C-alpha cells in the first residue's frame, strides 16, 4: 500500500514538473514569436510613429500610388479682362522665383474682325504659368591679372617695381576648383546624397573628366582650410548654451588605424535646443562610442542635455541629462507591433498615458518657459508619476517584450523625470534625431568613408550644411558664398560669415513665408 502511495506521489510530482516545463516552453515560444513578428515589422512594416497601419511604401510604384486625378492643383488666380483677384496658394509658392514673360500677340494683319472687317481692340490677356528648369552648365572662367612695370626704372634703376591688379584668392591654389564647383559637389554629396562616383559620371556627361579622387581632395582641402575655422566658432557658441541635444550613429571607415575595414566607428551629433534664435548643428567623428568622447567635446558646457537612453551620457559632470520619452514609448510600440493579432492591452494603455503628456505639451507650446514649468508641475508631473507607479504594479515576465519595455522605462525614470526641472526642456530628443537623419540617408548611398580625414571632413561639411538649413539658408548658395569669402577674410571676420551673420546676402536665404529659422 505504501509503495503504491509513493508511486502515485512520484507520478504527481512528474506531472507537475512536466506541466511547469510545458508552461516554460510555451512562454519561450511566445517570446520568440513576438521577436519574429517585431523583426518582420521592422523589415517590412511602416516605420512612422504616427500610426500603426500596415503596409509599406513602394518606391517603384510611387507615382501610381500617390497620383490622384481628383486632387486639384495649387490654386492660381485666373486673370480675365484684367480683373484683380486675390492671390492664391500657387502664387505664394512661386513668389520667390524669378519670372519671365513670353508675349503671344496677333500681328497687325490678324487684328481684323472676321465678321465686319473692322480693327480689333485689346480687352485683356489669358495667362498660363509653367515651371522651366535650366540644367547646370559647366564653363571655364579665366582670371587674367594685369601686371605692370615701370619703363623708366627698367632703364635707370637696378630695381623694377611690379604692380599687379587686385584679384580674389582661389579656393585651392593651382587647382581648377572654383567656389561654385566645390559648392556643387558638396551639395550633391551631403544634401542630395549623391556619392562621388555618381558625380564623376555626371561630370563626364557634361564633357569634363573630373575624377572622384580629385573631388575627394577638393572636399577635404576646403573642409580643412576654410570650413573648420567656422566649425570651431560654432562650437564655442554651442557650448555657451544652457540646453543641448545629443545623439550618435554608426559610420564605417575603411582605413581606420588599428581597426578592420568591417568595424564600425561613430558619428556624434550635438545641437542647440528650441530656446534660441541661432540654431547650431555639429557633427563629430570618433573611432568609438566611448563616453569619453562627449565628455571631451562638451568640456566647458554646463546645463541640460537631451539624450536617448545611452548610459555613456549619464557619466558627464556638470550636466543634467534629460531622457527622451519617445525612445521609451517606442518600447511599448514594439510590444503592440509584435502582438498585432491580439494587441497587449497594457502596452496600449502605456502608449495612451504617454500620449496624454505629449498632448499637454502641444497645448503649452506657446507659453513662456516659466509658465510651462508651472503647468508641468501642476498637471503633467502627477500623471508621469502615476504612470511609473502603474508600471510597477504590472506583473509580467521580465524577459518578455512587455517586460523589457517596463524594465527600460523604470531604469530610465530618473532621467525622464528631469524634464520637470526646467520649463525650457523638451519631452523628446526628436530635434537632434531629425538633424541626424540626413546623414543616415546619405550613408545608405555612399555606404562608408575611405579614410579618417574623409570622415572628419564629412563631419565638418555636414555641420555647416545642417546649421545653414536650420537657420533658413540655401545650402548651395551659402557654401558658394563661404568659399568666395573665406579665402579673402581675416580671422576677425569669421563671425559675420556664420549663418546668422550680418553679411549673408539675400540670395542665400530661403524664400519662405514666416520665420525661416524655425527648426
ABEGO torsion letter per residue (X at the ends): XAAAAAAAAAAAAAAAAAAAAAAAAAAAAAAAAAAAAAAAAAAABBABAABABBEBBBAAAAAAAABBAABBBBBBBBBBGGBBBBBBAAAAAAAABBBBBBBBBBBAAAABBAAAGBBBBBAEBBBBBBBBBBBBBBBBBBBBBBBBBBAAAAAABABBBBBBBBBBBBABBGBABBAAAAAAAAAAAAAAGBBAAAAAAAAAAAGBBBBAAAAAAAAAAAAAAAAAAAAAAAAAAAAABABBBBBBBBBBBABBBGBBAABBBBBBBBBBBAABABBBBBBBBBABABAAAAAAAABGBBEBBBBBABAAAAABBGBBBBBBAAAAAAAAAAAAAAAAABBBAAAAAAAAAAAAAAAAAAAAAABBAAAAAAAAAAAAAAAAAAAAAAAAABBBBAABAAAAAAAAAAAAAAAAAAAAABAABBABAAAAAAAAAAAAAAAAAAGBBABAAAAAAAAAAAAAAAAAAAAGBBAAAAAAAAAAAAAABBAAAAAAABAABAABBAAABBBBBEBAABX
